[in-house]
């Protein structure tokens, strides 16, 4: 492996592991301090609440079952991890390595819980008055932010 390629691979692995470990630590901490649906007001617009999610990010697809459940909740995250890892290994761009590490680490964080516990721990709950955003976790945030970052990078490349 060339020296510059090794650098991008290490950045990817470091980001992947950082996201995964931080995600698992925060979920474990929340499960230890709260009971399901119990909440702590942190800010006027933010609560920490223990919610178990059987779907994907932000509670989507929680009602599906059977083969579709396996495809959407297990196979697609595995595919996303492999594809993002492949691009990170082929990339010669630090930003791509970081974004792919975030995507893989977040996908693996939720996949890990889904496979071992059958559900994912969500705990960040934003709201403004009577308008609520579905509860989510750090893995969801990492996946969403990485996709947003990749979109911004592709727009920037198109302009150049």
Phi and psi restraints in degrees (value plus and minus 20) as a CYANA .aco file:
   2 UNK   PHI     -86.7   -46.7
   2 UNK   PSI     134.1   174.1
   3 UNK   PHI     -80.4   -40.4
   3 UNK   PSI     -64.2   -24.2
   4 UNK   PHI     -88.8   -48.8
   4 UNK   PSI     -54.4   -14.4
   5 UNK   PHI     -86.1   -46.1
   5 UNK   PSI     -61.7   -21.7
   6 UNK   PHI     -78.6   -38.6
   6 UNK   PSI     -58.7   -18.7
   7 UNK   PHI     -79.6   -39.6
   7 UNK   PSI     -66.4   -26.4
   8 UNK   PHI     -89.3   -49.3
   8 UNK   PSI     -54.5   -14.5
   9 UNK   PHI     -85.3   -45.3
   9 UNK   PSI     -63.3   -23.3
  10 UNK   PHI     -84.6   -44.6
  10 UNK   PSI     -59.1   -19.1
  11 UNK   PHI     -81.8   -41.8
  11 UNK   PSI     -65.0   -25.0
  12 UNK   PHI     -80.0   -40.0
  12 UNK   PSI     -70.4   -30.4
  13 UNK   PHI     -82.9   -42.9
  13 UNK   PSI     -63.3   -23.3
  14 UNK   PHI     -80.7   -40.7
  14 UNK   PSI     -65.7   -25.7
  15 UNK   PHI     -84.7   -44.7
  15 UNK   PSI     -66.3   -26.3
  16 UNK   PHI     -74.3   -34.3
  16 UNK   PSI     -73.2   -33.2
  17 UNK   PHI     -85.9   -45.9
  17 UNK   PSI     -58.1   -18.1
  18 UNK   PHI     -82.0   -42.0
  18 UNK   PSI     -67.3   -27.3
  19 UNK   PHI     -83.8   -43.8
  19 UNK   PSI     -68.3   -28.3
  20 UNK   PHI     -80.1   -40.1
  20 UNK   PSI     -69.2   -29.2
  21 UNK   PHI     -85.8   -45.8
  21 UNK   PSI     -65.7   -25.7
  22 UNK   PHI     -81.8   -41.8
  22 UNK   PSI     -61.1   -21.1
  23 UNK   PHI     -80.5   -40.5
  23 UNK   PSI     -67.8   -27.8
  24 UNK   PHI     -87.2   -47.2
  24 UNK   PSI     -58.0   -18.0
  25 UNK   PHI     -84.1   -44.1
  25 UNK   PSI     -65.1   -25.1
  26 UNK   PHI     -86.4   -46.4
  26 UNK   PSI     -59.0   -19.0
  27 UNK   PHI     -85.5   -45.5
  27 UNK   PSI     -62.6   -22.6
  28 UNK   PHI     -82.8   -42.8
  28 UNK   PSI     -63.5   -23.5
  29 UNK   PHI     -80.4   -40.4
  29 UNK   PSI     -67.2   -27.2
  30 UNK   PHI     -82.5   -42.5
  30 UNK   PSI     -63.5   -23.5
  31 UNK   PHI     -82.6   -42.6
  31 UNK   PSI     -48.7    -8.7
  32 UNK   PHI    -101.7   -61.7
  32 UNK   PSI     -45.4    -5.4
  33 UNK   PHI    -123.4   -83.4
  33 UNK   PSI     -35.8     4.2
  34 UNK   PHI    -146.8  -106.8
  34 UNK   PSI     133.7   173.7
  35 UNK   PHI    -114.4   -74.4
  35 UNK   PSI     138.7   178.7
  36 UNK   PHI     -72.5   -32.5
  36 UNK   PSI     114.4   154.4
  37 UNK   PHI      48.8    88.8
  37 UNK   PSI     -20.1    19.9
  38 UNK   PHI     -95.8   -55.8
  38 UNK   PSI     125.2   165.2
  39 UNK   PHI    -156.8  -116.8
  39 UNK   PSI     139.6   179.6
  40 UNK   PHI    -146.1  -106.1
  40 UNK   PSI     104.9   144.9
  41 UNK   PHI     -96.3   -56.3
  41 UNK   PSI     102.5   142.5
  42 UNK   PHI    -121.6   -81.6
  42 UNK   PSI     -66.7   -26.7
  43 UNK   PHI    -158.1  -118.1
  43 UNK   PSI     145.5   185.5
  44 UNK   PHI     -76.9   -36.9
  44 UNK   PSI     -43.2    -3.2
  45 UNK   PHI    -130.8   -90.8
  45 UNK   PSI     -17.5    22.5
  46 UNK   PHI    -154.7  -114.7
  46 UNK   PSI     110.0   150.0
  47 UNK   PHI    -140.7  -100.7
  47 UNK   PSI     129.7   169.7
  48 UNK   PHI    -121.9   -81.9
  48 UNK   PSI     101.2   141.2
  49 UNK   PHI    -160.3  -120.3
  49 UNK   PSI     119.8   159.8
  50 UNK   PHI    -108.8   -68.8
  50 UNK   PSI      93.2   133.2
  51 UNK   PHI    -150.8  -110.8
  51 UNK   PSI     113.5   153.5
  52 UNK   PHI    -117.7   -77.7
  52 UNK   PSI     110.9   150.9
  53 UNK   PHI    -136.9   -96.9
  53 UNK   PSI     105.8   145.8
  54 UNK   PHI    -119.1   -79.1
  54 UNK   PSI     -15.9    24.1
  55 UNK   PHI    -124.8   -84.8
  55 UNK   PSI    -169.6  -129.6
  56 UNK   PHI    -124.1   -84.1
  56 UNK   PSI    -181.2  -141.2
  57 UNK   PHI     -68.3   -28.3
  57 UNK   PSI     115.7   155.7
  58 UNK   PHI      41.3    81.3
  58 UNK   PSI       5.5    45.5
  59 UNK   PHI      60.4   100.4
  59 UNK   PSI     -16.9    23.1
  60 UNK   PHI     -85.9   -45.9
  60 UNK   PSI     127.5   167.5
  61 UNK   PHI      43.4    83.4
  61 UNK   PSI       2.4    42.4
  62 UNK   PHI     -90.4   -50.4
  62 UNK   PSI     -36.9     3.1
  63 UNK   PHI    -114.7   -74.7
  63 UNK   PSI     -21.4    18.6
  64 UNK   PHI    -100.3   -60.3
  64 UNK   PSI     135.8   175.8
  65 UNK   PHI    -160.0  -120.0
  65 UNK   PSI    -199.0  -159.0
  66 UNK   PHI      42.0    82.0
  66 UNK   PSI    -160.8  -120.8
  67 UNK   PHI     -82.6   -42.6
  67 UNK   PSI     -56.8   -16.8
  68 UNK   PHI     -82.7   -42.7
  68 UNK   PSI     -56.8   -16.8
  69 UNK   PHI     -81.4   -41.4
  69 UNK   PSI     -65.9   -25.9
  70 UNK   PHI     -82.3   -42.3
  70 UNK   PSI     -63.8   -23.8
  71 UNK   PHI     -83.1   -43.1
  71 UNK   PSI     -73.4   -33.4
  72 UNK   PHI     -96.0   -56.0
  72 UNK   PSI     -55.9   -15.9
  73 UNK   PHI    -118.3   -78.3
  73 UNK   PSI     -34.5     5.5
  74 UNK   PHI    -145.0  -105.0
  74 UNK   PSI     -71.1   -31.1
  75 UNK   PHI     -92.4   -52.4
  75 UNK   PSI     -62.4   -22.4
  76 UNK   PHI     -82.8   -42.8
  76 UNK   PSI     -63.1   -23.1
  77 UNK   PHI     -81.5   -41.5
  77 UNK   PSI     -58.5   -18.5
  78 UNK   PHI     -83.6   -43.6
  78 UNK   PSI     -63.8   -23.8
  79 UNK   PHI     -81.5   -41.5
  79 UNK   PSI     -63.0   -23.0
  80 UNK   PHI     -81.0   -41.0
  80 UNK   PSI     -60.3   -20.3
  81 UNK   PHI     -83.6   -43.6
  81 UNK   PSI     -65.9   -25.9
  82 UNK   PHI     -87.2   -47.2
  82 UNK   PSI     -63.4   -23.4
  83 UNK   PHI     -85.4   -45.4
  83 UNK   PSI     -65.8   -25.8
  84 UNK   PHI     -86.3   -46.3
  84 UNK   PSI     -56.3   -16.3
  85 UNK   PHI     -83.4   -43.4
  85 UNK   PSI     -62.4   -22.4
  86 UNK   PHI     -79.7   -39.7
  86 UNK   PSI     -68.3   -28.3
  87 UNK   PHI     -84.1   -44.1
  87 UNK   PSI     -58.0   -18.0
  88 UNK   PHI     -84.5   -44.5
  88 UNK   PSI     -59.4   -19.4
  89 UNK   PHI     -90.6   -50.6
  89 UNK   PSI     -50.7   -10.7
  90 UNK   PHI    -105.6   -65.6
  90 UNK   PSI     -39.1     0.9
  91 UNK   PHI     -92.5   -52.5
  91 UNK   PSI     132.1   172.1
  92 UNK   PHI    -144.4  -104.4
  92 UNK   PSI      21.7    61.7
  93 UNK   PHI    -158.7  -118.7
  93 UNK   PSI     103.4   143.4
  94 UNK   PHI     -79.6   -39.6
  94 UNK   PSI     -61.8   -21.8
  95 UNK   PHI     -80.5   -40.5
  95 UNK   PSI     -63.7   -23.7
  96 UNK   PHI     -83.2   -43.2
  96 UNK   PSI     -63.4   -23.4
  97 UNK   PHI     -80.6   -40.6
  97 UNK   PSI     -61.7   -21.7
  98 UNK   PHI     -87.2   -47.2
  98 UNK   PSI     -68.5   -28.5
  99 UNK   PHI     -83.3   -43.3
  99 UNK   PSI     -60.3   -20.3
 100 UNK   PHI     -88.6   -48.6
 100 UNK   PSI     -55.2   -15.2
 101 UNK   PHI     -84.8   -44.8
 101 UNK   PSI     -59.8   -19.8
 102 UNK   PHI     -83.8   -43.8
 102 UNK   PSI     -65.7   -25.7
 103 UNK   PHI     -81.0   -41.0
 103 UNK   PSI     -69.1   -29.1
 104 UNK   PHI     -86.1   -46.1
 104 UNK   PSI     -64.1   -24.1
 105 UNK   PHI     -82.4   -42.4
 105 UNK   PSI     -61.8   -21.8
 106 UNK   PHI     -87.6   -47.6
 106 UNK   PSI     -65.4   -25.4
 107 UNK   PHI     -81.2   -41.2
 107 UNK   PSI     -62.2   -22.2
 108 UNK   PHI     -88.9   -48.9
 108 UNK   PSI     -56.0   -16.0
 109 UNK   PHI     -78.6   -38.6
 109 UNK   PSI     -66.5   -26.5
 110 UNK   PHI     -95.0   -55.0
 110 UNK   PSI     -57.6   -17.6
 111 UNK   PHI     -81.6   -41.6
 111 UNK   PSI     -63.4   -23.4
 112 UNK   PHI     -74.7   -34.7
 112 UNK   PSI     -70.0   -30.0
 113 UNK   PHI     -84.9   -44.9
 113 UNK   PSI     -62.1   -22.1
 114 UNK   PHI     -82.0   -42.0
 114 UNK   PSI     -61.8   -21.8
 115 UNK   PHI     -92.0   -52.0
 115 UNK   PSI     -57.7   -17.7
 116 UNK   PHI    -111.6   -71.6
 116 UNK   PSI     -47.1    -7.1
 117 UNK   PHI    -139.4   -99.4
 117 UNK   PSI     -31.6     8.4
 118 UNK   PHI      57.9    97.9
 118 UNK   PSI     -15.6    24.4
 119 UNK   PHI    -180.5  -140.5
 119 UNK   PSI     143.8   183.8
 120 UNK   PHI    -135.6   -95.6
 120 UNK   PSI     119.3   159.3
 121 UNK   PHI    -104.0   -64.0
 121 UNK   PSI      99.7   139.7
 122 UNK   PHI    -132.7   -92.7
 122 UNK   PSI     128.9   168.9
 123 UNK   PHI    -172.2  -132.2
 123 UNK   PSI     -34.0     6.0
 124 UNK   PHI    -110.9   -70.9
 124 UNK   PSI     104.1   144.1
 125 UNK   PHI    -154.9  -114.9
 125 UNK   PSI      81.1   121.1
 126 UNK   PHI    -114.0   -74.0
 126 UNK   PSI     125.4   165.4
 127 UNK   PHI    -176.5  -136.5
 127 UNK   PSI     129.8   169.8
 128 UNK   PHI    -147.7  -107.7
 128 UNK   PSI      92.7   132.7
 129 UNK   PHI      32.7    72.7
 129 UNK   PSI    -136.5   -96.5
 130 UNK   PHI    -119.5   -79.5
 130 UNK   PSI      -3.4    36.6
 131 UNK   PHI    -127.0   -87.0
 131 UNK   PSI      96.9   136.9
 132 UNK   PHI    -135.6   -95.6
 132 UNK   PSI     117.0   157.0
 133 UNK   PHI    -113.1   -73.1
 133 UNK   PSI     118.4   158.4
 134 UNK   PHI     -76.4   -36.4
 134 UNK   PSI     125.5   165.5
 135 UNK   PHI     -81.6   -41.6
 135 UNK   PSI     127.6   167.6
 136 UNK   PHI    -169.0  -129.0
 136 UNK   PSI    -198.5  -158.5
 137 UNK   PHI    -155.1  -115.1
 137 UNK   PSI    -196.5  -156.5
 138 UNK   PHI     -87.3   -47.3
 138 UNK   PSI     -53.6   -13.6
 139 UNK   PHI     -83.0   -43.0
 139 UNK   PSI     -65.1   -25.1
 140 UNK   PHI     -78.5   -38.5
 140 UNK   PSI     -63.2   -23.2
 141 UNK   PHI     -82.2   -42.2
 141 UNK   PSI     -64.2   -24.2
 142 UNK   PHI     -82.7   -42.7
 142 UNK   PSI     -63.2   -23.2
 143 UNK   PHI     -83.9   -43.9
 143 UNK   PSI     -68.7   -28.7
 144 UNK   PHI     -82.2   -42.2
 144 UNK   PSI     -66.0   -26.0
 145 UNK   PHI     -85.8   -45.8
 145 UNK   PSI     -56.1   -16.1
 146 UNK   PHI     -87.8   -47.8
 146 UNK   PSI     -61.1   -21.1
 147 UNK   PHI     -84.4   -44.4
 147 UNK   PSI     -63.3   -23.3
 148 UNK   PHI     -79.6   -39.6
 148 UNK   PSI     -64.7   -24.7
 149 UNK   PHI     -82.3   -42.3
 149 UNK   PSI     -60.7   -20.7
 150 UNK   PHI     -85.7   -45.7
 150 UNK   PSI     -58.1   -18.1
 151 UNK   PHI     -83.4   -43.4
 151 UNK   PSI     -66.1   -26.1
 152 UNK   PHI     -80.5   -40.5
 152 UNK   PSI     -62.3   -22.3
 153 UNK   PHI     -82.8   -42.8
 153 UNK   PSI     -60.6   -20.6
 154 UNK   PHI     -88.5   -48.5
 154 UNK   PSI     -55.9   -15.9
 155 UNK   PHI     -85.3   -45.3
 155 UNK   PSI     -63.0   -23.0
 156 UNK   PHI     -81.5   -41.5
 156 UNK   PSI     -62.0   -22.0
 157 UNK   PHI     -85.2   -45.2
 157 UNK   PSI     -58.3   -18.3
 158 UNK   PHI     -83.9   -43.9
 158 UNK   PSI     -55.1   -15.1
 159 UNK   PHI     -92.2   -52.2
 159 UNK   PSI     -43.6    -3.6
